[in-house]
Each structure stands twice: as structure tokens, then as C-alpha cells.
Amino acid sequence: MPQAVILFVIFAFLLLLFNTIKILKEYERGVVFRLGRLVGARGPGLIILIPFLEKMVRVDLRVVTYDIPPQDVITKDNVSVKVNAVLYFQVTGPNEAIVSVADFFQATSQIAQTTLRSVLGQVELDDLLANREKINAQLQVIIDEQTEPWGVKVSVVEVKNVDLPPEMIRAMAKQAEAERERRSKVIHAEGEFQASQKIADAATVIATAPNAMQLRFLQTLVEVAAEKNSTMIFPVPIDLLGSLKDFLDAGAQRK
């Protein structure tokens, strides 16, 4: 019997010691309640509680990564898409995170999902695909404002994937192909325009220097002869044809 009493006393002492002494890690805080009333956050390190009077709730202060599940969103231009995002948040007010909301993690996740659908429903598909950084910043501000009373700080919100319906993918592919064709035609037209300007400049130079045409004619002959072609075509200057016509007309008048 005395041994049993001793064992009971030792067990009770260890149990009391376990409920009295708490050790918190560097990234943890303990929210202490005394007879149901909030005392405040303690830690990190060794925490001593008053037996049977004080209770402690551990709170992790590290950044939490929450993957928002895909949400069905109808954009401003009536396109149905599936969008998922990732949310980074952490507890900055341990007291508020325990007292102000029943489950701060669940509450933050629900706010993130509803805000994602609400914000993306107000933008067009092109803005969603092109202005991703602007939308991310807007989401972060809105979610952080709603979670601030809970002692939760939302640091980053990133839209990850935007799943488009098949018909929209085909339409965008056709649009991209048409855009590439338009650019090709514009570049070709600009090249033709620049070439025509150069030709017009060359014609102006030749018109002011008649001998330049003869030099160009001789240069062409040299280039043709260098190719060793079996058939050679000699271009005849228009001035020579004009002189021949004048000679024939004069002969006809003398007759």
C-alpha cells in the first residue's frame, strides 16, 4: 500500500510538472488564459503556468503556404475559366488569431477563395493573362485588409494557372496566327517602301549624271560575263534607241 501511494504521488507530481512547465520554440508563442480570461502571449523559451488556473494555446508564427484550389470564374467579358493561386500568410498577432476567430487558417482560406472569384470576375481575360502582377497586388491588398483583425498578415498572393476552355484556346491560336500574318505583311510592305525610296534616289542621281547610266551598263556586262552563261542578253539603253529613232526619222524626211 505505501508503494502504491508513493507511485501515485510521483505520477501526480509529474503530471503537475508537465502541465506547469512548457517549452516554446523560437517560432512559437503561447497564448495564456487564466480562468478563461486572456492573459497574453508568452515565449519563446521556458513558460511556467499556474497549475489548474492557466491554460496555454500554441501558435505557430512561421509563414504558411496555402494552395488555393481551382475556382470557377466568369470574367468580365463572359469567359468561363478555372483559376488557382497560392497564398503566403503568417500570424503576427497571436492573441487576435486565437480570440478573434475560431480557426484563423480556415477563415483565411475561405476569404482567399471568395476574393479570388470576386476580383477576377471584374477583369477581362486579356488583362488576366497579361497583367498578372497587377492582379496579384490587388488580391494581396484586399485579402490582407480582411484578415488584419485576426492578426494574420498576407504577404504574397500569386495566380498560378489559368485553364481556358478548348474553344477559347482555338480562338486565341487563330488570333495569334492572324496577328503574325499581319506583322509579316507590314514588314514586307515597309521593306518594299524602303526599296522604292532607294530606287527613286538612284534614279535622281542618274538623271543628274548621264554618264552614270553608261557606267552602270558596263558594270552589268562585267557581272553577266563573269557568270559564264551560254545565253547573254545585252540591255540597250533607251537613249540609244531614241537617237536611232531620230536618225531614221531624218532619213525618211529627206526622201
C-alpha positions as a Python dict, from the first residue, in 0.01 Angstrom:
ca = {
    (1, 'M'): (0, 0, 0),
    (2, 'P'): (268, 258, 81),
    (3, 'Q'): (438, 182, -253),
    (4, 'A'): (116, 246, -437),
    (5, 'V'): (75, 578, -259),
    (6, 'I'): (430, 675, -343),
    (7, 'L'): (377, 584, -708),
    (8, 'F'): (54, 786, -715),
    (9, 'V'): (228, 1087, -562),
    (10, 'I'): (512, 1064, -814),
    (11, 'F'): (265, 1032, -1103),
    (12, 'A'): (63, 1330, -978),
    (13, 'F'): (380, 1534, -936),
    (14, 'L'): (496, 1454, -1292),
    (15, 'L'): (154, 1535, -1429),
    (16, 'L'): (152, 1863, -1242),
    (17, 'L'): (502, 1940, -1365),
    (18, 'F'): (403, 1859, -1723),
    (19, 'N'): (106, 2097, -1706),
    (20, 'T'): (309, 2368, -1535),
    (21, 'I'): (629, 2388, -1742),
    (22, 'K'): (609, 2448, -2119),
    (23, 'I'): (892, 2498, -2365),
    (24, 'L'): (821, 2702, -2677),
    (25, 'K'): (1039, 2708, -2987),
    (26, 'E'): (1168, 3030, -3140),
    (27, 'Y'): (886, 3043, -3394),
    (28, 'E'): (612, 2965, -3138),
    (29, 'R'): (411, 3176, -2898),
    (30, 'G'): (183, 3064, -2616),
    (31, 'V'): (-148, 3245, -2568),
    (32, 'V'): (-225, 3207, -2197),
    (33, 'F'): (-575, 3210, -2042),
    (34, 'R'): (-628, 3240, -1666),
    (35, 'L'): (-967, 3115, -1554),
    (36, 'G'): (-1091, 3172, -1909),
    (37, 'R'): (-965, 3528, -1937),
    (38, 'L'): (-690, 3626, -2179),
    (39, 'V'): (-358, 3698, -2008),
    (40, 'G'): (-144, 3747, -2320),
    (41, 'A'): (117, 3581, -2538),
    (42, 'R'): (435, 3438, -2389),
    (43, 'G'): (752, 3287, -2527),
    (44, 'P'): (967, 3168, -2676),
    (45, 'G'): (1161, 2959, -2426),
    (46, 'L'): (1056, 2825, -2086),
    (47, 'I'): (699, 2907, -1976),
    (48, 'I'): (565, 2839, -1626),
    (49, 'L'): (189, 2819, -1583),
    (50, 'I'): (-13, 2829, -1263),
    (51, 'P'): (-149, 2477, -1218),
    (52, 'F'): (-523, 2434, -1279),
    (53, 'L'): (-565, 2809, -1326),
    (54, 'E'): (-386, 2884, -1652),
    (55, 'K'): (-415, 2719, -1990),
    (56, 'M'): (-198, 2782, -2296),
    (57, 'V'): (-263, 2759, -2671),
    (58, 'R'): (37, 2727, -2904),
    (59, 'V'): (52, 2949, -3211),
    (60, 'D'): (297, 2898, -3498),
    (61, 'L'): (439, 3227, -3635),
    (62, 'R'): (605, 3082, -3945),
    (63, 'V'): (490, 3168, -4297),
    (64, 'V'): (220, 2930, -4418),
    (65, 'T'): (187, 2837, -4786),
    (66, 'Y'): (-172, 2770, -4885),
    (67, 'D'): (-256, 2640, -5231),
    (68, 'I'): (-597, 2783, -5325),
    (69, 'P'): (-790, 2511, -5510),
    (70, 'P'): (-910, 2582, -5867),
    (71, 'Q'): (-1202, 2823, -5874),
    (72, 'D'): (-1463, 2856, -6149),
    (73, 'V'): (-1454, 3220, -6256),
    (74, 'I'): (-1653, 3408, -6519),
    (75, 'T'): (-1450, 3706, -6637),
    (76, 'K'): (-1588, 4047, -6722),
    (77, 'D'): (-1607, 3954, -7092),
    (78, 'N'): (-1810, 3639, -7008),
    (79, 'V'): (-1535, 3379, -7045),
    (80, 'S'): (-1552, 3082, -6808),
    (81, 'V'): (-1209, 2982, -6675),
    (82, 'K'): (-1060, 2780, -6390),
    (83, 'V'): (-804, 2970, -6183),
    (84, 'N'): (-591, 2857, -5891),
    (85, 'A'): (-347, 3058, -5683),
    (86, 'V'): (-104, 3031, -5393),
    (87, 'L'): (-129, 3234, -5073),
    (88, 'Y'): (152, 3317, -4828),
    (89, 'F'): (49, 3436, -4483),
    (90, 'Q'): (164, 3427, -4121),
    (91, 'V'): (31, 3509, -3776),
    (92, 'T'): (159, 3843, -3649),
    (93, 'G'): (-90, 3883, -3362),
    (94, 'P'): (-117, 3558, -3164),
    (95, 'N'): (-380, 3696, -2927),
    (96, 'E'): (-612, 3806, -3207),
    (97, 'A'): (-557, 3481, -3403),
    (98, 'I'): (-691, 3279, -3109),
    (99, 'V'): (-952, 3512, -2963),
    (100, 'S'): (-1099, 3690, -3268),
    (101, 'V'): (-1166, 3387, -3489),
    (102, 'A'): (-1237, 3020, -3421),
    (103, 'D'): (-995, 2886, -3686),
    (104, 'F'): (-776, 3151, -3847),
    (105, 'F'): (-639, 2910, -4109),
    (106, 'Q'): (-983, 2803, -4229),
    (107, 'A'): (-1109, 3161, -4224),
    (108, 'T'): (-812, 3287, -4424),
    (109, 'S'): (-850, 3013, -4684),
    (110, 'Q'): (-1221, 3088, -4732),
    (111, 'I'): (-1157, 3461, -4764),
    (112, 'A'): (-886, 3390, -5023),
    (113, 'Q'): (-1119, 3176, -5235),
    (114, 'T'): (-1410, 3420, -5234),
    (115, 'T'): (-1183, 3719, -5301),
    (116, 'L'): (-1017, 3538, -5592),
    (117, 'R'): (-1354, 3476, -5759),
    (118, 'S'): (-1475, 3830, -5687),
    (119, 'V'): (-1169, 4014, -5818),
    (120, 'L'): (-1115, 3801, -6129),
    (121, 'G'): (-1482, 3838, -6217),
    (122, 'Q'): (-1422, 4212, -6261),
    (123, 'V'): (-1136, 4186, -6512),
    (124, 'E'): (-1128, 4079, -6875),
    (125, 'L'): (-948, 3770, -6996),
    (126, 'D'): (-673, 3967, -7172),
    (127, 'D'): (-595, 4157, -6852),
    (128, 'L'): (-593, 3833, -6654),
    (129, 'L'): (-335, 3685, -6890),
    (130, 'A'): (-123, 3998, -6943),
    (131, 'N'): (-143, 4196, -6616),
    (132, 'R'): (-82, 3914, -6371),
    (133, 'E'): (136, 4122, -6136),
    (134, 'K'): (-126, 4396, -6102),
    (135, 'I'): (-398, 4144, -6018),
    (136, 'N'): (-172, 3971, -5765),
    (137, 'A'): (-109, 4300, -5586),
    (138, 'Q'): (-481, 4379, -5580),
    (139, 'L'): (-564, 4038, -5434),
    (140, 'Q'): (-296, 4075, -5166),
    (141, 'V'): (-427, 4414, -5052),
    (142, 'I'): (-792, 4303, -5035),
    (143, 'I'): (-726, 3975, -4851),
    (144, 'D'): (-482, 4139, -4609),
    (145, 'E'): (-736, 4405, -4515),
    (146, 'Q'): (-992, 4137, -4426),
    (147, 'T'): (-752, 3917, -4225),
    (148, 'E'): (-583, 4201, -4035),
    (149, 'P'): (-839, 4196, -3747),
    (150, 'W'): (-750, 3829, -3696),
    (151, 'G'): (-379, 3902, -3651),
    (152, 'V'): (-296, 3740, -3986),
    (153, 'K'): (-64, 3912, -4235),
    (154, 'V'): (-98, 3814, -4602),
    (155, 'S'): (234, 3885, -4769),
    (156, 'V'): (202, 3740, -5120),
    (157, 'V'): (-76, 3618, -5349),
    (158, 'E'): (21, 3463, -5683),
    (159, 'V'): (-217, 3346, -5955),
    (160, 'K'): (-65, 3020, -6077),
    (161, 'N'): (-267, 2865, -6360),
    (162, 'V'): (-549, 2987, -6581),
    (163, 'D'): (-724, 2696, -6754),
    (164, 'L'): (-912, 2808, -7065),
    (165, 'P'): (-1193, 2614, -7239),
    (166, 'P'): (-1086, 2437, -7564),
    (167, 'E'): (-1287, 2666, -7791),
    (168, 'M'): (-1118, 2972, -7639),
    (169, 'I'): (-774, 2816, -7691),
    (170, 'R'): (-854, 2760, -8060),
    (171, 'A'): (-983, 3115, -8097),
    (172, 'M'): (-670, 3259, -7935),
    (173, 'A'): (-449, 3044, -8161),
    (174, 'K'): (-629, 3181, -8470),
    (175, 'Q'): (-596, 3534, -8335),
    (176, 'A'): (-223, 3486, -8277),
    (177, 'E'): (-177, 3343, -8628),
    (178, 'A'): (-365, 3636, -8781),
    (179, 'E'): (-151, 3878, -8580),
    (180, 'R'): (169, 3713, -8703),
    (181, 'E'): (46, 3728, -9063),
    (182, 'R'): (-43, 4096, -9023),
    (183, 'R'): (305, 4173, -8889),
    (184, 'S'): (463, 3981, -9178),
    (185, 'K'): (267, 4183, -9432),
    (186, 'V'): (353, 4509, -9258),
    (187, 'I'): (723, 4424, -9252),
    (188, 'H'): (712, 4323, -9619),
    (189, 'A'): (534, 4647, -9713),
    (190, 'E'): (786, 4853, -9517),
    (191, 'G'): (1068, 4674, -9699),
    (192, 'E'): (909, 4747, -10038),
    (193, 'F'): (861, 5111, -9942),
    (194, 'Q'): (1223, 5150, -9834),
    (195, 'A'): (1344, 4976, -10152),
    (196, 'S'): (1133, 5207, -10368),
    (197, 'Q'): (1280, 5509, -10191),
    (198, 'K'): (1633, 5385, -10263),
    (199, 'I'): (1544, 5324, -10630),
    (200, 'A'): (1395, 5672, -10657),
    (201, 'D'): (1713, 5820, -10504),
    (202, 'A'): (1928, 5624, -10752),
    (203, 'A'): (1714, 5744, -11044),
    (204, 'T'): (1759, 6104, -10926),
    (205, 'V'): (2137, 6061, -10919),
    (206, 'I'): (2144, 5904, -11266),
    (207, 'A'): (1924, 6182, -11407),
    (208, 'T'): (2172, 6444, -11288),
    (209, 'A'): (2475, 6250, -11423),
    (210, 'P'): (2403, 6092, -11768),
    (211, 'N'): (2739, 5909, -11774),
    (212, 'A'): (2637, 5716, -11464),
    (213, 'M'): (2395, 5511, -11671),
    (214, 'Q'): (2671, 5406, -11911),
    (215, 'L'): (2894, 5307, -11618),
    (216, 'R'): (2609, 5101, -11474),
    (217, 'F'): (2560, 4938, -11817),
    (218, 'L'): (2929, 4841, -11837),
    (219, 'Q'): (2922, 4707, -11483),
    (220, 'T'): (2622, 4490, -11570),
    (221, 'L'): (2808, 4347, -11869),
    (222, 'V'): (3103, 4256, -11648),
    (223, 'E'): (2876, 4082, -11399),
    (224, 'V'): (2698, 3886, -11674),
    (225, 'A'): (3027, 3779, -11836),
    (226, 'A'): (3159, 3653, -11502),
    (227, 'E'): (2870, 3403, -11472),
    (228, 'K'): (2984, 3208, -11787),
    (229, 'N'): (2629, 3176, -11919),
    (230, 'S'): (2555, 3015, -12255),
    (231, 'T'): (2299, 3284, -12333),
    (232, 'M'): (2374, 3650, -12281),
    (233, 'I'): (2125, 3936, -12300),
    (234, 'F'): (2262, 4283, -12362),
    (235, 'P'): (2037, 4557, -12238),
    (236, 'V'): (2019, 4852, -12477),
    (237, 'P'): (1995, 5199, -12321),
    (238, 'I'): (1681, 5392, -12401),
    (239, 'D'): (1891, 5695, -12504),
    (240, 'L'): (2050, 5490, -12783),
    (241, 'L'): (1708, 5384, -12911),
    (242, 'G'): (1597, 5746, -12906),
    (243, 'S'): (1898, 5852, -13114),
    (244, 'L'): (1833, 5572, -13365),
    (245, 'K'): (1470, 5680, -13397),
    (246, 'D'): (1574, 6041, -13467),
    (247, 'F'): (1818, 5921, -13735),
    (248, 'L'): (1553, 5711, -13908),
    (249, 'D'): (1300, 5995, -13895),
    (250, 'A'): (1553, 6237, -14053),
    (251, 'G'): (1625, 5987, -14335),
    (252, 'A'): (1258, 5944, -14405),
    (253, 'Q'): (1207, 6320, -14435),
    (254, 'R'): (1493, 6352, -14687),
    (255, 'K'): (1322, 6100, -14911),
}
